């Protein structure tokens, strides 16, 4: 199939817009998380393995790490080991579905509005002969 010059231009424009859309959507999808408080881990810590958590200790330290293992008396991360009797609160990071959907919808709406304005400006320029 032979592409005409106009087809190449359309293809380039579509690739450019899709690239910008992906660049804009990636941070929106990655950043929409929230911390959800969980029950103290002594009772059911196995569901925390592989999850990113934030632990507040009794003495006020705040530690964030991914749980790699749970022992009889502690949560273990790559560089952290927190004993259950030192923990005041545990929160795990969860993806906010509504927040992510809102961010994605907002980015798509802005991209569509900008694309429409660019289209109108070019179309009006073609109509006026410039």
VEXKE-810632 format. One record per residue: x, y, z of N, C-alpha, C, O, CB in turn; residue in one letter. Coordinates in steps of 0.001 Angstrom, whole numbers, padded with zeros to 6 digits, always signed. Glycine has a CB too. Layout:
XYZXYZXYZXYZXYZa...
END
This chain:
+000849-001185+000000+000000+000000+000000+000887+001238+000000+001852+001324+000760-000962+000004+001225x+000559+002170-000838+001329+003399-000967+000647+004479-000139-000546+004743-000292+001462+003833-002463x+001437+005104+000749+000899+006202+001550+001079+007514+000801+002159+007804+000287+001588+006267+002937x+000031+008289+000747+000126+009608+000158+000718+010563+001182+000759+010250+002372-001255+010102-000329x+001174+011720+000733+001787+012699+001636+000819+013095+002749+001241+013249+003895+002234+013948+000855x-000439+013261+002449-001440+013615+003457-001620+012518+004494-001795+012795+005680-002771+013911+002793x-001575+011250+004032-001692+010120+004961-000520+010088+005937-000694+009799+007121-001765+008794+004187x+000675+010388+005430+001850+010420+006303+001711+011495+007364+002073+011290+008523+003120+010654+005487x+001183+012641+006960+001010+013740+007906+000002+013353+008985+000223+013601+010170+000554+015021+007174x-001090+012754+008572-002108+012323+009528-001526+011289+010477-001772+011349+011682-003340+011749+008798x-000759+010345+009956-000135+009320+010793+000805+009955+011797+000795+009582+012970+000621+008301+009933x+001623+010911+011359+002548+011596+012270+001799+012344+013364+002191+012311+014531+003438+012567+011494x+000725+013014+012982-000064+013765+013964-000689+012807+014980-000676+013076+016181-001167+014600+013257x-001236+011692+014496-001833+010721+015411-000803+010126+016366-001076+009982+017558-002506+009609+014625x+000365+009783+015861+001422+009242+016717+001842+010277+017750+002039+009948+018920+002639+008802+015874x+001976+011508+017327+002366+012574+018255+001318+012752+019357+001670+012852+020532+002566+013901+017494x+000036+012791+018989-001028+012965+019985-001109+011771+020929-001285+011937+022136-002378+013171+019291x-000980+010572+020377-001014+009380+021238+000169+009370+022198+000022+008989+023359-001012+008096+020386x+001323+009780+021730+002499+009832+022604+002284+010816+023741+002581+010510+024895+003749+010218+021805x+001770+011995+023420+001505+012986+024469+000450+012481+025441+000563+012702+026647+001055+014317+023852x-000554+011819+024939-001606+011298+025805-001048+010252+026770-001388+010256+027953-002740+010694+024964x-000202+009367+026275+000422+008362+027142+001298+009036+028189+001261+008663+029361+001257+007365+026309x+002083+010022+027779+002954+010736+028716+002131+011419+029800+002532+011426+030963+003817+011773+027974x+000999+011986+029443+000155+012665+030424-000596+011691+031325-000813+011982+032501-000831+013562+029717x-000995+010538+030788-001792+009599+031566-000964+008766+032542-001476+008371+033590-002535+008689+030641x+000281+008493+032230+001089+007640+033101+001208+008185+034516+000958+007436+035461+002465+007467+032515x+001578+009455+034717+001656+009953+036095+000296+009957+036792+000206+009723+037997+002236+011358+036107x-000755+010224+036026-002083+010230+036634-002442+008855+037168-003028+008741+038244-003132+010691+035624x-002099+007815+036431-002412+006454+036861-001525+006011+038020-001966+005263+038892-002262+005485+035695x-000296+006466+038029+000634+006022+039050+000477+006770+040362+000826+006239+041416+002031+006170+038557x-000038+007983+040321-000033+008800+041525-001338+008762+042311-001414+009374+043376+000274+010204+041162x-002340+008086+041843-003627+008082+042528-003709+006942+043540-004411+005953+043333-004767+007969+041515x-002985+007103+044621-003027+006107+045680-003431+006785+046977-003338+008004+047118-001661+005393+045832x-003876+005977+047907-004239+006488+049230-003761+005477+050263-003523+004309+049956-005790+006737+049351x-003629+005949+051474-003241+005057+052560-004494+004600+053289-005338+005415+053661-002253+005757+053538x-004610+003301+053489-005762+002719+054176-005279+002069+055470-004392+001216+055461-006498+001677+053267x-005871+002485+056563-005467+001943+057858-005877+000471+057956-006980+000098+057556-006096+002763+059017x-004992-000347+058484-005280-001776+058653-005155-002138+060119-004505-001438+060896-004327-002651+057791x-005784-003238+060482-005711-003710+061864-004263-004048+062196-003462-004342+061309-006632-004948+062086x-003945-004003+063466-002579-004307+063873-002163-005665+063319-002940-006618+063369-002448-004285+065409x-000955-005761+062799-000551-006931+062017-000356-008224+062807-000198-009279+062193+000700-006621+061318x-000360-008188+064128-000176-009431+064871-001257-010441+064513-001021-011648+064572-000184-009161+066377x-002422-009966+064147-003569-010843+063952-003676-011400+062542-004126-012531+062359-004820-010109+064285x-003267-010620+061535-003390-011089+060151-002382-010356+059268-002764-009538+058431-004838-010875+059619x-001120-010644+059453-000073-009913+058745+000298-010532+057409+000953-009874+056601+001145-009825+059600x-000091-011759+057148+000310-012418+055904-000205-011703+054662+000424-011772+053606-000179-013840+055900x-001341-011017+054775-001869-010310+053607-001093-009020+053315-001386-008340+052332-003345-009987+053818x-000115-008675+054149+000713-007497+053910+001979-007812+053107+002644-006895+052625+001093-006869+055229x+002318-009088+052958+003533-009462+052232+003412-009005+050774+002426-009287+050092+003779-011005+052312x+004448-008291+050322+004449-007766+048960+003762-006424+048823+003740-005859+047730+003797-008739+048049x+003207-005901+049885+002489-004618+049856+003372-003514+050410+004232-003754+051257+001171-004702+050661x+003152-002322+049928+003849-001160+050463+003041-000634+051641+001833-000426+051529+004047-000054+049369x+003713-000419+052778+003012+000025+053977+003736+001211+054605+004897+001496+054309+002888-001127+054990x+003005+001885+055482+003590+002924+056328+003279+002533+057758+002123+002329+058127+003031+004367+055981x+004339+002431+058565+004209+002032+059955+004548+003231+060834+005584+003870+060649+005127+000816+060283x+003678+003530+061782+003969+004528+062803+004248+003762+064084+003421+002973+064541+002782+005560+062982x+005417+004000+064658+005792+003272+065866+005284+004007+067100+004839+005152+067023+007321+003089+065941x+005359+003333+068224+004899+003914+069483+005688+005170+069829+005138+006108+070405+005017+002893+070615x+006980+005196+069479+007796+006377+069786+007690+007472+068721+008412+008466+068798+009246+005967+069942x+006805+007312+067729+006517+008369+066759+007270+008296+065448+007059+009147+064585+006795+009655+067369x+008134+007323+065262+008825+007187+063978+007839+006737+062905+006916+005971+063179+010002+006182+064089x+008040+007213+061699+007214+006804+060560+008133+006133+059547+009094+006734+059067+006452+008033+059918x+007826+004884+059232+008641+004089+058310+007771+003645+057139+006641+003199+057335+009270+002855+059033x+008297+003767+055925+007589+003282+054741+008463+002247+054058+009632+002504+053771+007234+004451+053763x+007898+001075+053797+008643+000017+053131+007699-001044+052598+006524-001097+052960+009660-000609+054084x+008245-001893+051723+007490-003030+051201+007762-004227+052103+008915-004541+052396+007877-003341+049711x+006709-004888+052536+006846-006036+053424+007334-007229+052606+006692-007647+051642+005497-006360+054139x+008487-007768+053015+009034-008938+052337+008718-010220+053083+008620-011285+052473+010530-008796+052173x+008556-010129+054403+008271-011323+055202+007612-010910+056508+007704-009763+056946+009565-012134+055477x+006946-011880+057112+006341-011694+058423+006862-012817+059310+006699-013998+059002+004762-011692+058349x+007488-012431+060413+007952-013437+061362+006945-013513+062502+005914-012841+062476+009387-013103+061894x+007245-014327+063493+006343-014458+064636+006195-013155+065414+005177-012932+066070+006838-015547+065561x+007217-012289+065340+007174-011093+066176+007431-009782+065433+007516-008730+066068+008167-011228+067265x+007559-009820+064074+007909-008574+063380+007501-008586+061912+007280-009635+061305+009400-008325+063486x+007409-007361+061364+007284-007149+059925+008687-006877+059393+009440-006107+059989+006293-005960+059589x+009038-007505+058279+010392-007383+057753+010332-006830+056337+009600-007331+055484+011125-008749+057779x+011134-005766+056105+011300-005195+054778+012750-005334+054359+013540-005989+055038+010858-003715+054747x+013097-004722+053245+014472-004832+052747+015477-004301+053769+016476-004964+054051+014621-004070+051423x+015228-003129+054321+016152-002551+055299+015484-002263+056633+016050-001574+057481+016753-001280+054754x+014297-002784+056814+013534-002509+058032+013094-003800+058696+012828-004806+058039+012317-001637+057720x+013028-003741+059997+012447-004826+060789+011760-004154+061957+012416-003540+062799+013536-005883+061269x+010435-004267+062016+009666-003595+063057+008927-004646+063867+008114-005408+063345+008673-002560+062450x+009232-004665+065147+008573-005631+066035+007114-005205+066251+006802-004016+066297+009330-005739+067407x+006234-006199+066381+004812-005917+066570+004560-005068+067811+003670-004217+067802+004031-007217+066669x+005328-005283+068879+005083-004534+070107+005554-003083+070019+005316-002309+070947+005765-005219+071266x+006225-002691+068914+006643-001307+068694+005666-000544+067798+005803+000668+067632+008032-001277+068079x+004688-001235+067224+003809-000635+066221+002595+000018+066864+001888-000595+067664+003360-001686+065213x+002367+001291+066493+001166+002004+066934+000084+001954+065857-001102+001838+066165+001504+003467+067282x+000506+002041+064579-000464+002066+063477+000186+001556+062204+001372+001784+061965-001020+003493+063260x-000603+000858+061384-000137+000375+060078-001130+000837+059019-002343+000720+059188+000015-001190+060063x-000585+001365+057919-001403+001765+056782-000795+001147+055533+000425+001145+055367-001497+003324+056658x-001643+000623+054655-001123+000075+053401-001561+000976+052259-002634+001578+052292-001615-001390+053171x-000710+001053+051258-000978+001901+050098-001923+001161+049156-001659+000026+048761+000346+002290+049366x-003018+001813+048804-004030+001249+047911-004246+002200+046739-004161+003418+046897-005368+000994+048668x-004518+001650+045588-004850+002464+044422-006281+002963+044578-007195+002186+044853-004677+001655+043094x-006460+004250+044401-007783+004850+044467-008409+004795+043073-008012+005542+042178-007711+006319+044996x-009379+003916+042897-010000+003730+041583-010707+005006+041127-010577+005413+039973-010996+002558+041622x-011450+005630+042029-012154+006863+041655-011176+007995+041360-011372+008760+040416-013116+007285+042769x-010124+008099+042167-009125+009138+041922-008421+008940+040594-008196+009898+039854-008107+009162+043042x-008074+007702+040293-007412+007400+039025-008343+007683+037851-007927+008277+036857-006947+005935+038995x-009601+007259+037964-010562+007499+036885-010772+008996+036674-010857+009459+035537-011905+006811+037195x-010855+009749+037763-011017+011198+037655-009819+011859+037000-009974+012734+036148-011246+011802+039022x-008626+011443+037395-007411+012020+036810-007311+011699+035323-006978+012566+034516-006166+011504+037543x-007601+010452+034966-007551+010047+033561-008593+010814+032748-008298+011302+031657-007779+008524+033426x-009804+010918+033278-010859+011652+032568-010479+013122+032394-010728+013711+031342-012197+011539+033326x-009878+013710+033423-009452+015105+033333-008383+015314+032281-008452+016265+031503-008943+015578+034668x-007392+014428+032251-006317+014548+031267-006859+014353+029858-006481+015080+028939-005203+013526+031555x-007743+013375+029686-008336+013141+028359-009162+014346+027927-009108+014745+026764-009215+011867+028367x-009926+014928+028847-010750+016097+028510-009876+017285+028098-010179+017973+027123-011642+016487+029708x-008800+017522+028839-007903+018627+028494-007236+018374+027143-007141+019281+026316-006834+018818+029591x-006777+017147+026923-006139+016825+025647-007119+016980+024485-006753+017482+023422-005581+015398+025678x-008355+016550+024689-009371+016686+023637-009674+018158+023364-009823+018560+022211-010666+015942+024035x-009763+018955+024419-010042+020386+024236-008901+021066+023482-009142+021863+022575-010262+021075+025602x-007674+020756+023853-006519+021344+023160-006491+020880+021703-006238+021675+020798-005191+020961+023876x-006750+019602+021484-006781+019086+020112-007855+019757+019279-007636+020054+018104-007005+017586+020119x-009010+019999+019872-010105+020653+019160-009737+022094+018810-010033+022564+017711-011391+020620+020004x-009099+022788+019736-008685+024174+019473-007642+024210+018361-007714+025062+017477-008122+024834+020759x-006680+023300+018395-005666+023239+017335-006332+022943+016002-005998+023562+014991-004594+022163+017652x-007271+022003+015987-007995+021676+014762-008731+022909+014227-008660+023203+013033-008991+020525+015016x-009435+023628+015105-010183+024814+014669-009265+025880+014097-009567+026480+013065-010979+025393+015830x-008143+026115+014767-007209+027140+014297-006681+026755+012917-006619+027604+012027-006033+027325+015300x-006305+025505+012725-005787+025078+011417-006879+025118+010345-006628+025525+009211-005199+023657+011513x-008094+024692+010713-009197+024692+009765-009556+026113+009333-009779+026379+008153-010414+024004+010373x-009607+027023+010315-009893+028404+009971-008770+029003+009137-009021+029830+008261-010112+029230+011229x-007532+028592+009403-006417+029058+008589-006507+028566+007161-006171+029297+006229-005115+028617+009193x-006960+027327+006978-007126+026788+005627-008251+027487+004889-008155+027732+003687-007394+025289+005680x-009338+027814+005622-010459+028489+004990-010093+029900+004534-010554+030373+003495-011636+028542+005944x-009243+030572+005344-008881+031948+004996-007770+031991+003963-007455+033060+003442-008457+032715+006240x-007160+030829+003653-006142+030771+002618-004742+031086+003112-003852+031324+002296-006494+031705+001528x-004513+031097+004417-003155+031404+004914-002403+030145+005215-001250+030202+005641-003209+032280+006164x
END
